Amino acid sequence: MRVYADNAATTKVSRRALEAMMPYYETIYGNPSSLHTYGQEAKEALENARERIAKHLGASPREIYFTSGGTESDNMAIRSAAAMGARKGKKHIVSTAFEHHAVLHTLKKLEKEGFEVTYLDVGSVGTVTAEQVRQAIRPDTALVTVMYANNEIGSILPIAEIGAVCREKGVLFHTDAVQAVGHIPVNVEKEHIDLLSLSGHKFHGPRGTGVMYIRKGIAPLNLMEGGAQERNRRPGTENLPAIMGMAEALDEALEHMEENTRKITAMRDKLIEGLGKIPHSVLNGDPVNRLPGNVSFCFEGIEGEAMLLLLDAEGVCVSSGSACTSGSLDPSHVLLAIGRPHEIAHGSVRLSLCETNTDAEVDHILTVLPAVIDRLRSMSPVWRDLQNGKREFVIKD
């Protein structure tokens, strides 16, 4: 049996999304910027996709900009807010210690340009409170950027409450909602969100598609120079087939969100219960307020890379953390941020499920994964020292 349990990294494009894309390769293939009939048919389709996505987010179509994905959207949103703040003499930003690298690396670059960033402590389950944000905001704060849900450990943050504080304080609020949109309800108006990033391939849309929502009155900063596409803010001919696939995938995800959430959450909880029985293991992230498909564990006495390779040999595809850092030997910055020691963070696994996974696949994981851990521990001198009392267990049973 082959099991794909790495949907937080990317998802399979849905059949509906694929079928929605085909006409824009075969018949409506004009450039949306062209004035002839072919171009205007493409332009009409592009605006239809913009309207559908805006409606799902509680936004206006003119607040939706198409991008290449979450990374570009994060960069564009943060850079735009920073530029607005700098013009007013505001060069302070509030964020968290466990953001995606698309956010963290942008913030590090801004720090080199004279900005000051406050990184909030996310605690042992990976969240921040609205009160933490309130206390961190200063007169010179230009932006608060807090992810909607963590990509590695699945914790969902109190976005509406944080947004309310930011609105009260007159500070722009950005959220990286890449892991949230299509999986849990998101509404920019109700949650007081000024800027939002999403990526199509996280909810069964094609890769290379994304959206930046930016509230009316906020001027997006151009990251590139070129043509007049996306209202002069994001040059380059729009990838219309992929955009139509993303819009269809989001339609589909929201149509079936309630039933999908019930199914995925049941499988997630079954995995958490089963893996929690493994000695000296610990669940990462909020045990209740977490994404429906996210299961993140640390196992003492093993290396995550070896675990992933042995699981792959058994047909189970998982991750040891963020897909963007899977080639790194460094421990996850997310796990370090919630207080896991280096040696424990190295023994992590992230399983991320979607509606196409089955109970039989979950059963297979629960058979294979404990056996892999037993095998690795049997070969580990660290585990032997732990068993013999030469070292003290960090994860207590």
Disulfide bonds with the S-S distance in Angstrom:
none
